[in-house]
């Protein structure tokens, strides 16, 4: 409701209330005045009648009494007049046709003759004279009231329009400012209050216009910068709504996914993108079907989702999705092919470094079968020269030579297997067997150096990953422990290696009693290129790479000082499916 209408209604209501109050007060005043006058006249007429009727009543002249009663009723405009003697007997009475619903005023006056009461006069006058008059003029009062109200409404409307004229101008100006038109001005006129408001509004709209121009320019610059950055990012970025429909993407996203720009436009769905790759056979394998399910996933738990895609052309694309407040998400694709290849080369280099550290142990392992072979051959040749070599003796010697040859070949084969690159796809394997293979490299070295080796393996613990990489981790931990023995004064160096199950995890521990790791460097032990070995003896990458290997297999690698040494332990989730041994 507009201001001038409210003003009109308010003024009309005030005027109506004032008119009603005035009418009520006037009616009350007139009613009281008329009634007072009627009562006074009735009393005067009653007394006058008592004086006139005193002699006829005293003489008992009923004829004269009736005539006087009739004259008095007619002349005094009474409703009735009743004359009685001193004993209360009616001498004359006249009623002037008043109904039972007529309001009356009764006045009784004694008739006195020579100081004695000889009778009474009872005069009755009408008391609703004003009501009768108002009843006759009531229609005219109603019409007059309606006309007054209409006039009051018209005057109120005109007055409200006059009062709200400046406010309407201010309202229209404010609306234009809110619509973005800042080149408007309110006329500075009218009462001083409106002039002050007009000046303030003009100053405000001018200032807002300047700020709007500045913000629009700054916003345009930032929008251009963001669009340029978005278009030139090396990562592919796409924004999807809660229903999986594409809202925005940069050119890199289309290039990394290998989807033509015209086949994946704004409004396309995530499923259409996955269908494009599925049509090309990207998810035909069992692992590919799992990746396809991840690609279609729009309701993952937690704020983000991360996985990698391997394309037929050899590329590896890292995918990271982050949930938005409105239910949509941002997908970031990054080509990590070179990074993953560098990681694989780094892993292989670290493994070769570990193999170099194992060369001494391997030499000791190979020395024993070679010495046995040499001694057996020398003994057989001496017997042949002396002519004492029997057939059974030669068969025994040749059998021993063959046995030691197989042992040497097994050592060399294990070195070759340990040095190979891991397969790309993780597979279930027996964790105890992988740890046993790594420990076998150091068994002879530990024996020759007098190091105690305590090995406890719980059989049948199957995990999923790369057995060769687990061998590398364990070998690295054992190698570090042996290196620590060389730099400490442990009286009885002891290595404790265990494989056990804890709830749903398989736990591997490699512990020594070489004095432990200084507390100040313990938090940095897994940092790349950080080493406690003397210069030239370590790359500082072994523990860092081991930490990454365990993390990639959804496990954790940690270290603590206890029992006079350091204990490295890692946990891996147990894979319930036992790998098939058919054909082995």
C-alpha positions in Angstrom: 0.0 0.0 0.0 1.4 3.3 -1.1 2.2 6.2 1.3 -0.5 8.5 0.0 -3.2 5.8 0.3 -2.1 5.2 3.9 -2.2 9.0 4.5 -5.7 9.2 3.0 -7.0 6.3 5.1 -5.4 7.7 8.2 -6.9 11.2 7.7 -10.3 9.7 6.8 -10.2 7.5 9.9 -9.4 10.5 12.1 -12.1 12.7 10.5 -14.7 9.9 10.8 -13.8 9.3 14.4 -14.0 13.0 15.1 -17.4 13.2 13.4 -18.8 10.3 15.3 -17.6 11.7 18.6 -19.1 15.1 17.7 -22.4 13.5 16.8 -22.5 11.5 20.0 -21.7 14.6 22.1 -24.3 16.7 20.3 -26.9 14.0 20.7 -26.2 13.7 24.4 -26.2 17.4 24.9 -29.5 17.9 23.1 -31.1 15.0 24.7 -30.2 16.2 28.2 -31.3 19.8 27.4 -34.7 18.8 25.9 -35.4 16.4 28.8 -34.6 19.0 31.3 -36.9 21.5 29.6 -39.7 18.9 29.4 -39.4 18.0 33.1 -39.4 21.7 34.1 -42.5 22.4 32.0 -44.2 19.3 33.4 -43.6 20.5 36.9 -44.8 24.0 36.2 -47.9 22.7 34.4 -48.7 20.3 37.3 -48.4 23.1 39.9 -50.5 25.4 37.7 -53.2 22.7 37.4 -53.1 22.2 41.2 -53.8 26.0 41.7 -56.6 26.1 39.1 -58.3 22.9 40.4 -58.2 23.9 44.1 -61.5 25.6 44.2 -63.5 23.2 42.0 -62.0 20.3 44.0 -63.0 22.0 47.3 -66.5 22.6 45.9 -66.7 19.1 44.4 -67.7 20.5 41.0 -66.8 17.6 38.8 -68.0 19.3 35.6 -65.7 22.2 36.1 -62.9 19.8 37.0 -63.3 17.8 33.8 -63.4 21.0 31.7 -60.2 22.3 33.4 -58.5 19.0 33.0 -59.3 18.9 29.3 -58.1 22.4 28.8 -54.9 21.8 30.7 -54.1 18.6 28.8 -54.6 20.4 25.5 -52.8 23.6 26.4 -49.9 22.1 28.3 -49.2 19.3 25.8 -49.5 16.6 28.5 -50.0 12.9 27.9 -52.4 12.6 30.7 -53.8 14.4 33.8 -55.3 12.7 36.8 -57.1 14.6 39.6 -57.9 12.8 42.9 -59.4 13.8 46.2 -57.8 13.5 49.6 -59.0 9.9 49.9 -57.4 9.0 46.6 -60.7 8.8 44.6 -60.5 9.9 41.0 -62.3 13.1 40.4 -61.3 13.5 36.7 -58.7 11.9 34.4 -57.8 12.4 30.8 -55.3 10.3 28.7 -54.1 11.7 25.4 -53.6 8.6 23.2 -50.0 7.6 24.2 -48.9 4.0 23.7 -47.3 1.7 26.2 -43.9 2.1 24.5 -43.8 5.9 25.0 -41.3 7.1 27.5 -43.0 9.5 30.0 -42.2 11.8 32.9 -44.6 11.8 35.9 -45.1 14.8 38.2 -47.4 14.6 41.2 -48.5 17.9 43.0 -50.8 18.2 46.0 -53.9 20.4 45.8 -53.9 22.9 48.7 -57.0 24.9 50.0 -56.7 27.1 53.0 -53.5 25.3 54.0 -55.0 21.9 53.8 -54.4 19.1 51.3 -57.6 18.4 49.6 -56.4 16.3 46.7 -53.5 15.6 44.2 -52.8 16.3 40.6 -50.8 13.7 38.6 -49.4 15.1 35.3 -47.7 12.9 32.8 -45.6 14.4 30.0 -43.7 12.7 27.0 -40.0 12.1 27.7 -38.9 10.9 24.2 -39.5 14.1 22.3 -36.0 14.2 21.0 -36.1 10.6 19.9 -39.1 11.3 17.8 -37.4 14.3 16.2 -34.2 12.3 15.5 -36.3 9.5 14.0 -37.8 11.9 11.5 -34.4 13.4 10.5 -32.4 10.1 10.7 -32.4 9.5 6.8 -31.1 12.9 6.3 -28.4 12.4 8.9 -27.2 9.2 7.2 -27.0 10.9 3.8 -25.2 13.8 5.4 -22.7 11.5 7.1 -22.0 9.6 3.9 -21.4 12.8 2.1 -19.2 14.0 4.8 -17.2 10.8 4.7 -16.8 11.0 0.9 -15.7 14.6 1.2 -13.3 13.6 3.9 -11.9 10.7 1.8 -11.4 13.1 -1.2 -9.7 15.7 1.0 -7.5 13.0 2.5 -6.6 11.6 -0.9 -5.6 15.0 -2.1 -3.7 15.7 1.1 -1.9 12.3 0.9 -1.0 12.9 -2.7 0.5 16.2 -1.8 2.5 14.7 1.1 3.8 11.7 -0.9 4.7 13.7 -4.0 8.3 14.1 -3.0 8.5 10.5 -1.6 7.3 9.2 -5.0 10.0 11.0 -6.7 12.6 9.6 -4.3 11.2 6.1 -4.7 11.3 6.3 -8.5 14.9 7.6 -8.4 16.0 4.8 -6.0 14.4 2.2 -8.3 16.3 3.5 -11.3 19.5 3.5 -9.2 18.9 -0.1 -8.2 18.4 -1.0 -11.9 21.8 0.4 -12.7 21.0 3.9 -13.9 23.2 6.1 -11.8 22.9 9.3 -14.0 19.7 10.4 -12.3 19.1 13.4 -9.9 16.2 14.3 -7.6 15.0 17.9 -7.9 16.0 19.7 -4.7 12.7 21.3 -3.7 9.9 21.1 -1.2 10.3 21.1 2.6 13.7 21.3 4.1 13.6 17.6 5.1 12.9 16.5 1.5 15.6 18.8 0.1 18.1 17.2 2.5 17.0 13.7 1.4 17.3 14.7 -2.2 20.8 16.0 -1.8 21.9 12.9 0.0 20.3 10.6 -2.6 22.0 12.5 -5.5 25.4 12.3 -3.7 24.9 8.6 -3.0 23.8 7.7 -6.6 26.8 9.6 -7.9 29.2 7.8 -5.5 27.7 4.4 -6.3 28.0 5.1 -10.0 31.7 5.8 -9.6 32.2 2.6 -7.5 30.2 0.6 -10.0 32.3 1.7 -12.9 35.5 0.9 -10.9 34.2 -2.5 -9.9 33.0 -3.3 -13.3 36.4 -2.5 -14.8 38.2 -4.5 -12.1 35.8 -7.4 -12.6 36.3 -7.4 -16.3 40.1 -7.4 -15.9 39.9 -10.3 -13.4 37.4 -12.2 -15.5 39.7 -11.9 -18.5 42.7 -13.0 -16.4 40.8 -15.9 -15.0 39.5 -17.0 -18.4 43.0 -16.7 -19.9 44.4 -18.7 -17.0 41.6 -21.3 -17.3 42.2 -21.7 -21.0 46.0 -21.9 -20.7 46.3 -24.3 -17.7 48.5 -27.3 -18.3 45.9 -29.3 -16.3 42.6 -30.2 -17.9 39.8 -28.7 -15.8 36.1 -29.4 -16.1 33.2 -28.3 -13.9 30.1 -30.5 -13.6 26.8 -29.9 -11.8 25.1 -32.3 -9.4 23.5 -34.2 -12.3 26.9 -34.8 -14.0 26.3 -32.2 -16.8 29.3 -30.2 -18.0 29.2 -26.5 -17.1 32.7 -25.4 -18.2 35.9 -26.9 -19.5 39.2 -25.7 -20.8 40.9 -26.8 -24.1 43.4 -28.9 -22.2 40.7 -31.1 -20.8 39.5 -32.1 -24.2 43.1 -32.7 -25.3 44.0 -34.9 -22.3 40.8 -37.0 -22.5 41.2 -37.4 -26.3 37.6 -36.4 -26.9 36.9 -34.1 -29.8 35.7 -30.7 -28.7 32.5 -31.0 -30.8 31.7 -34.3 -29.2 31.9 -33.0 -25.6 30.3 -29.6 -25.5 28.7 -27.7 -22.6 25.7 -29.6 -21.4 27.1 -33.0 -22.2 27.1 -35.5 -19.4 29.9 -37.4 -17.6 28.4 -40.7 -18.8 28.7 -39.6 -22.4 32.4 -38.9 -21.9 32.9 -42.4 -20.3 30.8 -44.0 -23.1 33.1 -42.4 -25.7 36.1 -44.1 -24.1 34.2 -47.3 -23.6 33.4 -47.4 -27.3 37.1 -47.3 -28.0 37.7 -50.4 -25.7 39.4 -48.5 -22.9 37.6 -50.5 -20.2 37.6 -54.0 -21.7 39.8 -55.6 -19.1 38.7 -56.5 -15.6 40.8 -53.7 -14.1 39.4 -51.4 -16.8 35.8 -52.2 -15.6 36.8 -51.0 -12.1 38.2 -47.8 -13.5 35.1 -47.3 -15.6 33.0 -47.5 -12.4 35.3 -44.9 -10.8 34.9 -42.6 -13.9 31.1 -42.8 -13.6 31.1 -42.3 -9.9 29.4 -39.0 -8.9 28.5 -39.8 -5.3 31.8 -40.8 -3.6 32.3 -40.5 0.1 34.4 -37.6 1.4 35.2 -34.3 -0.3 37.5 -35.6 -3.0 38.2 -38.7 -5.3 41.5 -39.5 -6.9 42.5 -42.2 -9.4 44.6 -42.7 -12.5 43.7 -43.6 -16.1 46.0 -45.6 -18.4 45.3 -44.9 -22.1 46.2 -47.3 -24.9 48.7 -44.8 -26.3 50.8 -45.2 -23.1 49.7 -42.1 -21.4 48.9 -42.0 -17.7 46.3 -39.4 -16.6 45.8 -38.5 -13.0 42.2 -37.6 -12.1 41.2 -35.6 -9.1 37.6 -34.7 -8.4 36.6 -32.2 -5.7 33.0 -31.8 -4.4 31.4 -28.3 -4.7 28.9 -26.9 -2.2 26.0 -27.2 -4.6 26.5 -30.9 -5.2 28.5 -30.6 -8.4 32.3 -31.2 -8.7 35.5 -30.0 -10.4 37.5 -32.6 -12.3 41.2 -32.0 -12.8 43.1 -34.2 -15.3 46.9 -34.1 -15.4 49.3 -36.0 -17.7 51.6 -37.8 -15.3 53.1 -40.1 -17.8 56.6 -38.7 -17.6 56.4 -38.4 -13.8 55.3 -42.0 -13.4 58.1 -43.1 -15.8 60.6 -41.1 -13.7 59.3 -42.7 -10.6 59.7 -46.2 -12.1 63.3 -45.3 -13.2 64.0 -44.0 -9.8 62.7 -47.2 -8.2 64.8 -49.3 -10.5 67.9 -47.2 -9.8 67.3 -47.5 -6.1 66.9 -51.2 -6.5 70.2 -51.4 -8.5 71.8 -49.5 -5.7 70.6 -52.0 -3.3 71.8 -54.8 -5.5 75.2 -53.1 -5.4 75.2 -53.2 -1.6 74.2 -56.9 -1.9 77.2 -57.7 -4.1 79.4 -58.7 -1.2 76.7 -61.0 0.3 76.2 -62.5 -3.1 79.9 -63.1 -3.6 79.9 -65.0 -0.2 76.9 -67.0 -1.2 78.5 -67.9 -4.6 81.9 -68.7 -3.1 80.7 -71.6 -1.1 79.2 -73.7 -4.0 82.2 -72.7 -6.3 84.7 -73.9 -3.6 82.8 -77.2 -3.3 82.7 -77.6 -7.1 86.5 -76.9 -7.3 87.4 -79.3 -4.5 85.2 -82.0 -5.9 86.7 -81.6 -9.4 90.3 -81.6 -8.0 89.6 -84.8 -6.0 88.1 -86.6 -8.9 90.9 -85.6 -11.2 93.5 -86.9 -8.6 91.7 -90.2 -8.3 91.6 -90.6 -12.1 95.3 -89.8 -12.4 96.1 -92.4 -9.7 93.8 -94.9 -11.4 91.8 -95.3 -8.2 88.5 -93.6 -9.4 85.7 -96.0 -9.1 82.4 -95.6 -10.8 80.5 -95.0 -7.6 83.1 -92.4 -6.4 82.8 -90.4 -9.7 79.0 -90.6 -9.6 79.1 -89.1 -6.0 81.4 -86.3 -7.0 79.5 -85.4 -10.1 76.3 -85.4 -8.2 77.8 -83.0 -5.6 79.1 -80.7 -8.5 75.6 -80.7 -10.0 74.0 -79.9 -6.7 76.3 -76.9 -6.0 75.8 -75.7 -9.6 72.1 -75.6 -9.1 72.6 -73.7 -5.9 74.7 -71.1 -7.6 72.2 -70.8 -10.4 69.4 -70.3 -7.9 71.4 -67.4 -6.4 72.0 -65.8 -9.7 68.3 -66.3 -10.8 67.1 -64.6 -7.6 69.4 -61.7 -8.2 68.0 -61.4 -11.8 64.4 -61.6 -10.5 65.1 -59.0 -7.8 66.7 -56.7 -10.4 63.8 -56.8 -12.9 61.2 -54.0 -13.2 57.8 -54.7 -11.5 54.8 -55.4 -13.5 52.3 -52.6 -13.9 49.2 -54.3 -12.6 49.2 -55.2 -8.8 48.6 -58.8 -8.1 47.9 -60.9 -4.9 51.0 -62.5 -3.4 52.2 -64.2 -0.2 53.8 -61.5 1.9 55.8 -64.1 3.9 57.4 -65.5 0.8 58.5 -62.0 -0.4 60.0 -61.2 3.0 61.8 -64.6 3.0 63.3 -64.0 -0.4 64.7 -60.6 0.8 66.1 -62.1 4.0 67.8 -64.9 2.0 70.1 -62.3 0.4 71.6 -61.4 3.8 71.6 -64.8 5.6 75.2 -65.6 4.6 76.4 -62.0 5.3 74.8 -62.0 8.7 76.4 -65.4 9.5 79.9 -64.4 8.4 79.8 -61.1 10.4 78.3 -62.8 13.5 75.0 -61.0 13.4 72.1 -62.8 14.9 69.1 -63.2 12.6 65.7 -64.0 14.1 63.0 -64.6 11.5 59.3 -65.3 12.4 56.8 -65.5 9.6 53.1 -66.2 9.8 52.2 -68.2 6.7 49.3 -67.5 4.3 49.2 -63.7 4.6 48.2 -62.6 1.2 48.3 -58.9 0.1 47.8 -57.2 -3.2 50.6 -55.2 -4.9 54.1 -56.0 -6.3 56.1 -58.7 -4.6 59.3 -57.5 -6.1 58.8 -54.0 -4.6 58.2 -55.5 -1.2 61.4 -57.5 -1.5 63.1 -54.2 -2.3 61.6 -52.5 0.8 62.6 -55.3 3.2 66.1 -55.6 1.6 66.6 -51.8 2.1 65.5 -52.0 5.7 67.9 -54.9 6.4 70.7 -53.2 4.5 70.3 -50.1 6.7 70.3 -52.2 9.9 73.6 -53.9 8.8 75.1 -50.6 8.0 74.1 -49.3 11.4 75.9 -52.3 13.0 79.1 -51.3 11.3 79.0 -47.8 12.9 78.0 -48.9 16.5 79.5 -50.9 19.2 76.7 -53.4 19.7 78.1 -56.3 21.7 75.7 -58.9 20.2 74.2 -57.4 17.0 70.8 -58.9 16.5 68.2 -58.6 13.6 64.6 -59.4 14.4 62.3 -59.8 11.4 58.6 -60.8 11.7 55.5 -61.1 9.6 52.2 -61.3 11.4 48.5 -60.3 11.2 46.8 -57.6 13.2 43.0 -57.4 12.6 42.6 -56.8 8.8 46.3 -55.8 8.2 49.5 -57.7 7.7 52.4 -56.2 9.7 56.1 -56.6 8.8 58.7 -55.5 11.4 62.5 -55.1 10.9 64.2 -54.4 14.3 67.8 -54.0 15.3 69.8 -53.2 18.5 72.2 -50.8 16.9 71.4 -47.9 19.2 68.4 -46.4 17.4 67.9 -43.1 15.5 68.7 -39.8 17.1 65.3 -38.2 18.2 66.2 -34.9 16.4 66.4 -36.6 13.0 63.7 -39.1 13.5 60.9 -36.9 12.0 63.0 -36.4 8.8 64.0 -40.1 8.3 61.7 -40.5 5.3 62.6 -37.3 3.5 64.2 -37.7 0.0 68.0 -37.4 -0.1 68.2 -37.4 3.7 70.7 -40.0 5.0 72.7 -40.8 8.2 75.3 -42.8 6.3 78.8 -41.4 5.8 79.4 -39.4 2.6 79.5 -41.5 -0.5 77.7 -44.6 1.0 74.1 -43.7 0.6 71.8 -41.9 -1.9 69.2 -40.8 0.7 66.4 -42.2 -1.4 66.0 -45.7 0.0 63.6 -44.9 2.8 61.8 -42.3 0.8 61.2 -44.7 -2.1 60.2 -47.4 0.4 57.6 -45.0 2.0 56.1 -44.3 -1.5 56.0 -48.0 -2.4 54.0 -48.9 0.8 51.7 -45.9 0.4 50.9 -46.9 -3.2 49.8 -50.3 -1.8 47.5 -48.5 0.6 49.8 -49.2 3.5 51.8 -47.2 6.1 55.5 -47.3 6.9 56.7 -46.0 10.3 59.7 -46.1 12.6 60.3 -46.0 16.3 63.1 -46.4 18.8 62.7 -49.3 21.2 64.8 -52.1 22.9 68.1 -50.3 22.2 67.6 -49.9 18.5 65.3 -48.9 15.7 62.2 -50.7 14.6 60.8 -50.2 11.1 57.3 -51.5 10.5 54.8 -51.4 7.7 51.2 -52.5 7.4 49.3 -53.6 4.3 45.6 -54.5 4.0 45.1 -58.3 3.8 43.8 -59.6 0.5 41.4 -62.4 1.3 41.7 -64.2 -2.1 44.6 -66.6 -2.1 46.5 -66.5 -5.4 46.1 -69.5 -7.6 49.0 -72.0 -7.7 47.7 -74.1 -10.6 50.4 -75.1 -13.0 53.2 -74.5 -10.6 
